[in-house]
Amino acid sequence: MSELPADSPHRAAHTGGRVQAEALERNSVLQLRLLVQYSAEALELWRELCEYQFHLVAERLPTNIKEDLCRTTFRDLVVSGKQITVALINALMERYFGDSNLTDALSARLREICPNLYGAADLKTTKANELLQSAKHQTNKTEQTAMLHKSLELFKQVTVNLDLGGICNQYASVGFYEGIVELCLATAAEQDNQNLAVHLTHTGEDAGEQLLVARRHCYTCITNTLNNLLAMSQGASGIHNNTGVKVSSAAEAEKQLTTMLDFCYRSNDEVFHVFLYEWLIGNGLVNRLLAIKSSYLEPYLRRAAKQPDNLQILDIMWKYYEKEKNYSAAARILAKLADRDRDTDNFTLWDRIDYISRAILCAKACSTSLNNEGEFLHELEDKMDVAQLQLNIYSSLEQMTSNPAAQAALSDLNRLIDISTLYSDYAERFNLAECQLAIIHCAGHHDPLLVQKLWRELLAQEINSTQNLPQVSVMSSLRNKILLLGNIYQAAEKFFPTQFIVQQLEVISCRGGWDQSWVVDTMLQIPTSHSHLHSTYTSLLQMKLPCWEQLGAPYHLHIVTSLLLTSYVAHLNNVPLLERKPLLCEIQDVIDAHVVDLQASVSAGSDVTSALSRFKALQASFNKY
């Protein structure tokens, strides 16, 4: 049978298959050799352990390792039992820590009989552990610190397969928090030597999630210690907990917590900073977070603020910007928070007003004079005005406990509502006259008939709300209401129509039989000037309204005017001298007209007689001016 040509594809395939088969067979032999080698080393280790009283060595194993050891077959020990063999060797070495000659000899022996199970890295780990154990019993603080730092440097050289949690617990027991932070961060960096986790943190990509998980596992050893320090700083005392932390008081725990956090802040591991910020926020330590001086903090807050459920982060961000004196950014975040929809009963209208108020303060603190900043401040102030109106409506509806519709409307009022909706759907719907007046005043809406209607309803509602009280209480309540509203609206006559208000108050006063000077005294307290009141009463007298006849007091305004003018004349010394004489002439003419009217009165009641006497006394007093 002839051979295949050298360049035949069939021959090439045949040759390639044979090479691959030889490679597989060679690899199998090597693997078998390793298996035999590892098996032999495992048996040698086991014999060594037995010589050093295995049961005493096993007592030093962590509980989880003991449990794993009970379930492990020899096959599993050889193939995948690296963690168990390392733990057994460490436990063996720990029995003789303190006797460096013995540990050195034991290390040399292990290197000889099981070099694959106890390599150069394991030797460094043993040395580091021996230094750590010696440091725990060292009374000289300087010597102890030196030992701890030496152990740390050795541990950092062999971060793979370290019992990180156990080492951190031992460091915590001697207060070596710097070592905990440095070792955990070094181990995390070894897990991701290309630093890909930083990119994943920035982008939020799922790819490479295992890198983040591995690094976070290392960081957790840090936060486990922080958790215990935090718990003890909040009241625990004399506790030796599962992370090895020892404190004698809450104050000491607080001090140690601050020390460890300071070590954390110095890290240049951005992924760890993110992990630490999340821990601080999760434990309500926002003030500590804001005290951090780090270039990583603002980018973290910006990224976190882009997440859907970001209200807590926004609440932290405005505080951060305020602290950094970036008042413009703080104001805009506060304004956003005030407008955000929140499906929680805990976020109230008062909270929104608080945010707007803070936003206004920040906006005013901006050093810039750019137009857009001024416009933004104006928008905030307008929003605050409307929110205050909304708060007034809320308070009014809250008092209407017997009105189910009013109570149902309260929940809607916890979100910010535009001014038109406030008027139509709430103030007008529930007949809140005072709130309606406030809204049209805020909006600058001028409608004289509407204003008079609202004042009439407002006064009637105030009287009705106090109808079961004694007369003196009714008078006092109404006066307080007039003084309050007068201070708000008096500067704008179109929302405080003095003549109409005085007329309504005089009708109420006359009908109730109140003191005849009550309206004048109330208006003067706002304060309304004597001259303005004089003009007001003069206009009312000229109108000759039929209501006074209907009330059975046709000379009521004359009587009140006599009281007003008596007060007016008593205050003439406050009028400049050049203006006083023309004013006296005007008043004297008015008095003369009143005297004529009262002298022609058919009724000679005591009130009329007293008013007539006051007018004549005023006439006589003019001689001294």
C-alpha positions as CSV (number, residue, x, y, z in Angstrom):
1,M,0.0,0.0,0.0
2,S,1.5,3.3,-1.1
3,E,2.1,6.2,1.5
4,L,0.1,9.4,1.4
5,P,1.9,12.3,-0.2
6,A,3.6,14.6,2.3
7,D,1.4,17.5,1.5
8,S,-1.8,15.5,1.6
9,P,-4.5,17.1,3.9
10,H,-5.4,13.6,5.2
11,R,-1.8,13.0,6.3
12,A,-1.6,16.4,8.0
13,A,-4.8,15.7,9.9
14,H,-3.5,12.3,10.9
15,T,-0.2,13.8,12.1
16,G,-2.0,16.6,14.0
17,G,-4.3,14.1,15.8
18,R,-1.4,12.1,16.9
19,V,0.4,15.2,18.3
20,Q,-2.7,16.2,20.2
21,A,-3.1,12.7,21.6
22,E,0.5,12.7,22.8
23,A,0.1,16.1,24.4
24,L,-3.1,14.9,26.3
25,E,-1.3,11.8,27.4
26,R,1.7,13.8,28.6
27,N,-0.6,16.2,30.5
28,S,-2.4,13.2,32.1
29,V,0.9,11.7,33.3
30,L,1.9,15.1,34.8
31,Q,-1.4,15.4,36.5
32,L,-1.1,11.9,37.9
33,R,2.4,12.7,39.1
34,L,1.1,15.8,40.9
35,L,-1.7,13.8,42.4
36,V,0.7,11.2,43.8
37,Q,3.0,14.1,45.0
38,Y,0.2,15.9,46.7
39,S,-1.2,12.7,48.2
40,A,2.3,11.8,49.6
41,E,2.6,15.3,51.0
42,A,-0.8,15.2,52.6
43,L,0.1,11.9,54.3
44,E,3.4,13.3,55.5
45,L,1.6,16.3,56.9
46,W,-1.0,14.1,58.6
47,R,1.8,12.0,60.2
48,E,3.5,15.2,61.4
49,L,0.2,16.4,62.9
50,C,-0.2,13.1,64.7
51,E,3.3,13.3,66.1
52,Y,2.4,16.7,67.6
53,Q,-0.9,15.3,69.1
54,F,-3.5,16.0,66.5
55,H,-6.4,16.5,68.9
56,L,-4.5,19.4,70.5
57,V,-3.9,21.0,67.1
58,A,-7.5,20.5,66.0
59,E,-8.7,22.3,69.1
60,R,-7.2,25.5,67.7
61,L,-9.1,25.3,64.4
62,P,-12.0,27.7,63.8
63,T,-15.4,26.1,64.2
64,N,-16.2,26.2,60.5
65,I,-12.9,24.5,59.6
66,K,-13.6,21.8,62.2
67,E,-17.0,21.1,60.7
68,D,-15.5,20.9,57.2
69,L,-12.8,18.6,58.4
70,C,-15.3,16.2,59.8
71,R,-17.0,15.9,56.4
72,T,-13.8,15.8,54.2
73,T,-12.5,12.6,52.7
74,F,-8.8,12.1,51.9
75,R,-9.6,12.5,48.2
76,D,-11.2,15.9,48.9
77,L,-8.4,16.9,51.2
78,V,-5.8,16.3,48.4
79,V,-7.8,17.7,45.5
80,S,-9.6,20.7,47.0
81,G,-8.7,20.9,50.7
82,K,-6.2,23.8,50.5
83,Q,-8.1,25.9,53.1
84,I,-8.2,23.0,55.5
85,T,-4.5,22.1,55.2
86,V,-3.5,25.8,55.6
87,A,-5.7,26.0,58.7
88,L,-4.1,22.8,60.1
89,I,-0.6,24.1,59.5
90,N,-1.4,27.4,61.1
91,A,-2.9,25.7,64.1
92,L,0.2,23.6,64.5
93,M,2.5,26.5,64.3
94,E,0.4,28.5,66.8
95,R,1.0,25.9,69.4
96,Y,4.6,26.9,69.5
97,F,4.5,30.6,68.9
98,G,6.8,32.2,71.4
99,D,9.5,29.6,70.8
100,S,11.1,30.9,67.7
101,N,13.7,28.1,67.5
102,L,11.0,25.5,67.5
103,T,8.8,27.3,65.0
104,D,11.8,27.8,62.7
105,A,12.6,24.1,62.9
106,L,9.0,23.1,62.4
107,S,8.8,25.4,59.4
108,A,11.9,23.9,57.9
109,R,10.5,20.4,58.5
110,L,7.2,21.3,56.7
111,R,9.0,22.9,53.8
112,E,10.9,19.6,53.5
113,I,8.0,17.1,53.7
114,C,5.2,19.1,52.0
115,P,6.6,22.0,50.0
116,N,3.5,22.3,47.9
117,L,1.3,22.6,51.0
118,Y,3.7,24.8,52.9
119,G,5.5,27.1,50.5
120,A,7.5,30.3,50.8
121,A,4.2,32.3,51.2
122,D,3.1,30.1,54.0
123,L,6.4,30.6,55.7
124,K,5.9,34.4,55.7
125,T,2.4,33.9,57.0
126,T,3.7,31.8,59.9
127,K,6.3,34.6,60.7
128,A,3.6,37.2,60.5
129,N,1.3,35.2,62.8
130,E,4.1,34.6,65.2
131,L,4.9,38.4,65.4
132,L,1.2,39.1,65.8
133,Q,0.9,36.6,68.7
134,S,4.0,38.0,70.4
135,A,2.7,41.6,70.0
136,K,-0.6,40.7,71.8
137,H,1.5,39.8,74.9
138,Q,3.9,42.7,74.6
139,T,3.5,45.3,77.3
140,N,5.9,47.8,75.8
141,K,3.8,49.9,73.5
142,T,6.6,50.9,71.2
143,E,7.8,47.3,70.8
144,Q,4.2,46.1,70.3
145,T,3.6,48.7,67.5
146,A,6.8,47.7,65.8
147,M,5.8,44.0,65.9
148,L,2.4,44.8,64.5
149,H,3.8,46.8,61.6
150,K,6.3,44.0,60.8
151,S,3.5,41.4,60.8
152,L,1.4,43.7,58.5
153,E,4.2,44.0,56.0
154,L,4.6,40.2,55.9
155,F,0.8,39.7,55.5
156,K,0.7,42.2,52.7
157,Q,3.3,40.1,50.8
158,V,1.1,37.0,50.9
159,T,-2.5,38.2,50.6
160,V,-3.7,35.0,48.8
161,N,-5.4,32.4,51.1
162,L,-5.1,34.6,54.2
163,D,-7.7,34.1,56.9
164,L,-8.5,37.8,56.5
165,G,-11.3,37.9,59.0
166,G,-9.3,36.1,61.7
167,I,-6.3,38.4,61.3
168,C,-8.5,41.5,61.4
169,N,-10.1,40.2,64.7
170,Q,-6.6,39.8,66.2
171,Y,-5.6,43.3,65.1
172,A,-8.8,44.7,66.5
173,S,-8.0,43.0,69.9
174,V,-4.9,45.2,70.2
175,G,-6.4,48.3,68.6
176,F,-4.3,48.1,65.4
177,Y,-7.0,49.6,63.2
178,E,-4.4,50.9,60.7
179,G,-3.4,47.3,60.1
180,I,-7.0,46.2,59.5
181,V,-7.5,48.9,56.9
182,E,-4.2,48.5,55.1
183,L,-4.3,44.7,55.0
184,C,-7.9,44.6,53.7
185,L,-7.2,47.2,51.0
186,A,-4.1,45.4,49.9
187,T,-5.9,42.2,49.7
188,A,-8.7,43.8,47.7
189,A,-6.2,45.3,45.3
190,E,-4.7,41.8,44.7
191,Q,-8.1,40.6,43.8
192,D,-8.3,43.2,41.0
193,N,-4.7,44.0,40.0
194,Q,-5.9,45.8,36.8
195,N,-8.2,48.0,38.9
196,L,-11.2,47.2,36.6
197,A,-13.6,47.7,39.5
198,V,-13.2,51.4,39.4
199,H,-14.5,51.4,35.8
200,L,-17.4,49.2,36.8
201,T,-18.2,51.6,39.7
202,H,-18.3,54.5,37.4
203,T,-20.4,52.9,34.7
204,G,-22.6,50.5,36.7
205,E,-21.9,47.7,34.2
206,D,-22.8,44.1,35.2
207,A,-19.8,42.7,33.5
208,G,-17.0,41.9,36.0
209,E,-19.4,41.8,38.9
210,Q,-17.3,39.1,40.5
211,L,-14.4,41.6,40.8
212,L,-16.6,43.9,42.8
213,V,-17.9,41.1,44.9
214,A,-14.3,39.9,45.7
215,R,-13.2,43.4,46.7
216,R,-16.3,44.1,48.7
217,H,-15.7,40.8,50.6
218,C,-12.4,42.3,51.7
219,Y,-13.9,45.6,52.6
220,T,-16.5,43.8,54.8
221,C,-13.8,42.9,57.2
222,I,-13.3,46.6,57.8
223,T,-16.9,47.4,58.2
224,N,-17.4,44.5,60.6
225,T,-15.0,46.1,63.0
226,L,-16.7,49.5,62.4
227,N,-20.1,48.0,63.1
228,N,-18.9,46.7,66.5
229,L,-17.2,50.0,67.4
230,L,-20.4,51.9,66.4
231,A,-22.6,49.7,68.4
232,M,-20.5,50.0,71.5
233,S,-20.2,53.8,71.1
234,Q,-23.9,53.9,71.3
235,G,-24.0,52.5,74.8
236,A,-22.2,49.2,75.1
237,S,-19.5,48.9,77.8
238,G,-16.9,46.3,78.7
239,I,-17.7,44.1,75.6
240,H,-15.3,41.6,74.0
241,N,-17.2,40.8,70.8
242,N,-16.8,38.6,67.8
243,T,-14.4,41.0,66.0
244,G,-12.0,41.1,68.9
245,V,-12.7,44.8,69.7
246,K,-12.2,45.6,73.4
247,V,-13.5,48.8,75.0
248,S,-14.2,49.9,78.5
249,S,-16.7,52.6,77.7
250,A,-18.9,54.1,75.0
251,A,-16.6,57.1,74.9
252,E,-13.6,55.0,74.2
253,A,-15.5,53.1,71.5
254,E,-16.4,56.5,69.9
255,K,-12.7,57.5,70.0
256,Q,-11.6,54.3,68.4
257,L,-14.3,54.5,65.8
258,T,-13.1,58.0,64.8
259,T,-9.5,56.7,64.7
260,M,-10.3,53.8,62.4
261,L,-12.5,56.0,60.1
262,D,-9.6,58.5,59.8
263,F,-7.4,55.6,58.5
264,C,-10.2,54.7,56.1
265,Y,-10.5,58.3,54.8
266,R,-6.8,58.3,53.9
267,S,-7.2,55.5,51.4
268,N,-6.8,56.2,47.7
269,D,-9.0,53.2,46.8
270,E,-12.0,54.8,45.1
271,V,-14.1,51.6,45.2
272,F,-13.5,51.3,48.9
273,H,-14.6,55.0,49.4
274,V,-17.9,54.2,47.6
275,F,-18.3,51.1,49.9
276,L,-17.5,53.3,53.0
277,Y,-19.9,56.1,51.9
278,E,-22.7,53.6,51.6
279,W,-21.9,52.2,55.0
280,L,-21.9,55.7,56.6
281,I,-25.2,56.5,54.9
282,G,-26.8,53.2,55.9
283,N,-25.9,53.8,59.5
284,G,-27.2,57.3,59.6
285,L,-23.7,58.9,59.9
286,V,-24.3,61.7,57.4
287,N,-22.5,64.3,59.4
288,R,-19.4,62.1,59.4
289,L,-19.8,61.6,55.6
290,L,-20.0,65.4,55.0
291,A,-16.9,66.0,57.1
292,I,-14.8,63.9,54.7
293,K,-12.3,65.8,52.6
294,S,-12.1,63.6,49.5
295,S,-12.1,64.1,45.8
296,Y,-14.2,60.9,45.5
297,L,-17.2,62.2,47.5
298,E,-18.8,64.6,45.0
299,P,-18.6,62.2,42.0
300,Y,-20.1,59.4,44.2
301,L,-23.0,61.7,45.1
302,R,-23.6,62.7,41.5
303,R,-23.7,59.1,40.3
304,A,-25.9,58.0,43.2
305,A,-28.3,60.9,42.6
306,K,-29.0,59.5,39.1
307,Q,-30.5,56.4,40.6
308,P,-34.4,56.2,40.6
309,D,-34.7,56.1,44.4
310,N,-32.3,59.0,45.1
311,L,-34.1,61.2,47.6
312,Q,-31.8,60.4,50.5
313,I,-28.8,61.1,48.3
314,L,-30.3,64.5,47.1
315,D,-30.9,65.4,50.8
316,I,-27.2,64.7,51.4
317,M,-26.0,66.5,48.3
318,W,-27.5,69.9,49.2
319,K,-25.9,69.7,52.6
320,Y,-22.6,68.9,50.9
321,Y,-22.8,71.8,48.5
322,E,-23.9,74.2,51.2
323,K,-20.8,73.1,53.3
324,E,-18.6,73.6,50.2
325,K,-20.2,77.0,49.8
326,N,-21.6,76.1,46.4
327,Y,-24.9,77.7,47.3
328,S,-26.3,77.8,43.8
329,A,-26.1,74.0,43.4
330,A,-27.5,73.6,46.9
331,A,-30.4,75.9,46.2
332,R,-31.4,74.0,43.0
333,I,-31.3,70.6,44.7
334,L,-33.4,72.0,47.6
335,A,-35.9,73.3,45.0
336,K,-36.0,69.9,43.3
337,L,-36.6,68.2,46.7
338,A,-39.5,70.5,47.5
339,D,-41.2,69.6,44.2
340,R,-40.5,65.9,44.3
341,D,-43.5,63.5,44.5
342,R,-43.1,61.3,47.6
343,D,-45.4,58.4,48.3
344,T,-45.0,58.6,52.0
345,D,-47.0,60.2,54.8
346,N,-43.8,61.3,56.4
347,F,-43.1,63.9,53.8
348,T,-45.5,66.8,54.5
349,L,-46.2,70.2,53.3
350,W,-44.1,71.6,56.2
351,D,-41.1,69.6,54.8
352,R,-41.6,71.2,51.4
353,I,-41.8,74.7,52.9
354,D,-38.6,73.9,54.9
355,Y,-36.8,72.9,51.7
356,I,-38.0,76.1,49.9
357,S,-37.0,78.2,52.8
358,R,-33.5,76.7,52.8
359,A,-33.3,77.1,49.0
360,I,-34.1,80.8,49.3
361,L,-31.3,81.2,51.9
362,C,-28.8,79.5,49.7
363,A,-29.9,81.5,46.6
364,K,-29.5,84.7,48.6
365,A,-26.0,83.6,49.7
366,C,-24.8,83.2,46.1
367,S,-22.1,85.8,45.5
368,T,-22.9,85.9,41.7
369,S,-25.1,88.7,40.3
370,L,-26.0,86.8,37.1
371,N,-29.5,87.4,35.9
372,N,-30.4,83.8,35.9
373,E,-29.6,83.6,39.7
374,G,-31.8,86.6,40.4
375,E,-34.6,85.1,38.4
376,F,-34.2,81.8,40.2
377,L,-34.4,83.5,43.6
378,H,-37.6,85.4,42.4
379,E,-39.1,82.0,41.4
380,L,-38.3,80.6,44.8
381,E,-39.9,83.5,46.6
382,D,-43.0,83.2,44.5
383,K,-43.1,79.5,45.3
384,M,-42.8,80.2,49.0
385,D,-45.6,82.7,48.9
386,V,-47.9,80.2,47.3
387,A,-46.8,77.4,49.7
388,Q,-47.6,79.6,52.6
389,L,-51.1,80.2,51.2
390,Q,-51.4,76.4,50.8
391,L,-50.3,76.0,54.5
392,N,-53.0,78.4,55.6
393,I,-55.6,76.4,53.6
394,Y,-54.3,73.2,55.2
395,S,-54.6,74.6,58.7
396,S,-58.1,75.9,58.0
397,L,-59.3,72.5,56.6
398,E,-57.6,70.7,59.5
399,Q,-60.0,72.5,61.9
400,M,-63.1,71.4,59.9
401,T,-63.1,68.0,61.6
402,S,-66.8,67.4,60.9
403,N,-66.4,67.8,57.2
404,P,-65.3,64.5,55.6
405,A,-64.5,66.2,52.2
406,A,-62.2,68.7,54.0
407,Q,-60.4,65.9,55.8
408,A,-60.0,64.0,52.6
409,A,-58.4,67.0,50.9
410,L,-55.6,67.3,53.5
411,S,-53.5,64.5,51.9
412,D,-53.6,66.2,48.5
413,L,-52.3,69.4,50.1
414,N,-49.0,67.7,51.1
415,R,-47.9,68.2,47.5
416,L,-47.3,71.7,46.1
417,I,-50.3,73.0,44.2
418,D,-50.5,76.0,41.8
419,I,-52.2,79.1,42.9
420,S,-55.2,78.8,40.6
421,T,-56.0,75.3,41.8
422,L,-55.6,76.4,45.4
423,Y,-58.3,79.0,44.9
424,S,-60.8,77.1,42.9
425,D,-60.4,73.6,44.3
426,Y,-59.8,74.4,48.0
427,A,-60.3,78.0,49.1
428,E,-63.4,78.7,47.1
429,R,-64.8,75.2,47.4
430,F,-64.7,75.2,51.2
431,N,-65.6,78.8,51.5
432,L,-62.4,79.9,53.1
433,A,-62.8,83.7,52.7
434,E,-59.6,84.7,54.4
435,C,-57.6,82.3,52.3
436,Q,-59.4,83.5,49.1
437,L,-58.5,87.1,50.0
438,A,-54.8,86.1,50.6
439,I,-54.7,84.3,47.2
440,I,-56.1,87.2,45.2
441,H,-53.7,89.5,47.0
442,C,-50.8,87.3,46.2
443,A,-51.9,87.1,42.6
444,G,-52.5,90.8,42.4
445,H,-56.0,90.2,41.1
446,H,-58.1,93.4,41.4
447,D,-61.8,92.9,41.7
448,P,-63.5,95.4,44.1
449,L,-66.8,93.5,44.3
450,L,-65.1,90.2,45.0
451,V,-62.9,91.9,47.7
452,Q,-66.0,93.3,49.4
453,K,-67.8,90.0,49.2
454,L,-64.8,88.2,50.8
455,W,-64.5,90.8,53.6
456,R,-68.2,90.4,54.4
457,E,-67.9,86.6,54.5
458,L,-64.7,86.8,56.5
459,L,-66.3,89.0,59.2
460,A,-69.4,86.9,59.3
461,Q,-67.3,83.7,59.7
462,E,-65.3,85.2,62.5
463,I,-68.5,86.3,64.4
464,N,-70.1,82.8,63.9
465,S,-67.0,81.0,65.2
466,T,-67.2,82.9,68.5
467,Q,-71.0,83.2,68.9
468,N,-71.0,81.0,72.0
469,L,-68.4,83.0,73.8
470,P,-69.0,86.0,76.1
471,Q,-69.3,89.4,74.3
472,V,-65.9,90.6,75.5
473,S,-64.3,87.5,74.0
474,V,-66.1,88.0,70.7
475,M,-65.0,91.7,70.6
476,S,-61.4,90.7,71.4
477,S,-61.3,87.9,68.8
478,L,-62.6,90.1,66.0
479,R,-60.3,92.9,66.9
480,N,-57.3,90.6,66.8
481,K,-58.4,89.4,63.4
482,I,-58.8,93.0,62.1
483,L,-55.4,93.9,63.4
484,L,-53.8,90.9,61.8
485,L,-55.3,91.4,58.4
486,G,-54.8,95.2,58.6
487,N,-51.1,94.7,59.1
488,I,-51.0,92.5,56.0
489,Y,-53.2,94.4,53.6
490,Q,-53.5,98.0,54.8
491,A,-50.8,99.2,52.4
492,A,-52.9,98.0,49.5
493,E,-56.3,99.8,49.7
494,K,-57.8,97.6,47.0
495,F,-57.5,94.6,49.3
496,F,-58.2,96.5,52.5
497,P,-61.2,98.8,51.6
498,T,-61.2,100.9,54.8
499,Q,-64.6,102.5,54.2
500,F,-66.4,99.2,53.5
501,I,-64.7,97.5,56.5
502,V,-65.5,100.3,58.9
503,Q,-69.1,100.3,57.7
504,Q,-69.4,96.5,58.3
505,L,-67.7,96.7,61.7
506,E,-70.0,99.6,62.8
507,V,-73.1,97.6,61.8
508,I,-71.7,94.6,63.8
509,S,-70.9,96.9,66.8
510,C,-74.2,98.7,66.7
511,R,-76.2,95.5,66.4
512,G,-74.3,93.9,69.3
513,G,-74.6,96.9,71.5
514,W,-70.8,97.1,71.8
515,D,-68.8,100.1,73.1
516,Q,-69.3,102.9,70.5
517,S,-65.6,103.6,70.4
518,W,-64.7,100.0,69.6
519,V,-64.3,100.3,65.8
520,V,-62.4,103.6,66.0
521,D,-60.0,102.2,68.7
522,T,-59.5,99.1,66.6
523,M,-58.7,101.0,63.4
524,L,-56.3,103.3,65.2
525,Q,-54.4,100.3,66.6
526,I,-53.7,99.0,63.1
527,P,-52.7,101.9,62.8
528,T,-55.0,103.9,60.6
529,S,-54.4,107.7,60.7
530,H,-57.0,110.0,62.3
531,S,-57.3,111.9,59.1
532,H,-58.1,108.8,57.0
533,L,-60.7,107.7,59.5
534,H,-62.2,111.2,59.6
535,S,-62.5,111.1,55.8
536,T,-64.0,107.6,56.0
537,Y,-66.7,108.5,58.5
538,T,-67.5,111.7,56.6
539,S,-68.1,109.6,53.5
540,L,-70.3,107.2,55.4
541,L,-72.4,110.0,56.8
542,Q,-72.8,111.5,53.3
543,M,-74.1,108.1,52.0
544,K,-77.1,108.2,54.4
545,L,-77.4,104.5,54.5
546,P,-80.8,103.1,55.6
547,C,-79.2,100.5,57.8
548,W,-78.8,102.9,60.7
549,E,-82.5,103.6,60.8
550,Q,-83.2,99.9,60.5
551,L,-80.9,99.3,63.5
552,G,-82.8,102.0,65.5
553,A,-79.7,104.1,65.8
554,P,-80.0,106.9,63.2
555,Y,-77.3,109.0,64.9
556,H,-74.8,106.2,65.5
557,L,-72.2,107.6,63.1
558,H,-72.6,111.1,64.6
559,I,-71.9,109.6,68.0
560,V,-68.9,107.6,66.8
561,T,-67.5,110.7,64.9
562,S,-67.7,112.7,68.2
563,L,-65.5,110.2,69.8
564,L,-63.1,110.1,66.8
565,L,-62.8,113.9,66.6
566,T,-62.2,114.1,70.4
567,S,-59.2,111.7,69.9
568,Y,-58.1,113.5,66.8
569,V,-58.0,116.9,68.5
570,A,-56.1,115.4,71.4
571,H,-53.4,114.4,69.0
572,L,-53.2,117.7,67.0
573,N,-49.9,118.6,68.6
574,N,-48.4,115.8,66.4
575,V,-49.5,117.8,63.3
576,P,-47.0,120.3,61.9
577,L,-47.9,123.9,62.8
578,L,-48.4,125.0,59.2
579,E,-50.9,122.2,58.6
580,R,-52.7,122.6,61.9
581,K,-54.7,125.8,61.2
582,P,-56.4,124.6,57.9
583,L,-57.1,121.3,59.6
584,L,-58.7,123.0,62.6
585,C,-60.9,125.0,60.3
586,E,-62.0,121.9,58.5
587,I,-62.8,120.1,61.7
588,Q,-64.7,123.0,63.1
589,D,-66.9,123.1,60.0
590,V,-67.6,119.4,60.5
591,I,-68.4,119.8,64.1
592,D,-70.7,122.7,63.4
593,A,-72.6,120.5,60.9
594,H,-72.9,117.7,63.5
595,V,-74.1,120.1,66.2
596,V,-76.9,121.3,63.8
597,D,-77.9,117.7,63.0
598,L,-78.0,116.6,66.6
599,Q,-79.8,119.7,67.9
600,A,-82.5,119.0,65.3
601,S,-82.9,115.4,66.5
602,V,-86.3,114.4,67.8
603,S,-84.7,111.8,70.0
604,A,-82.9,113.2,73.0
605,G,-81.3,109.9,74.2
606,S,-78.4,110.0,76.5
607,D,-76.0,108.9,73.7
608,V,-77.1,111.8,71.5
609,T,-76.8,114.2,74.4
610,S,-73.3,113.0,75.2
611,A,-72.2,113.4,71.6
612,L,-73.6,116.9,71.4
613,S,-71.8,117.8,74.6
614,R,-68.5,116.5,73.2
615,F,-69.0,118.5,70.0
616,K,-69.6,121.7,72.0
617,A,-66.6,121.0,74.2
618,L,-64.5,120.6,71.1
619,Q,-65.8,123.9,69.7
620,A,-64.8,125.6,73.0
621,S,-61.3,124.0,73.0
622,F,-60.4,125.4,69.6
623,N,-59.9,128.8,71.2
624,K,-56.5,127.6,72.6
625,Y,-55.1,126.8,69.1
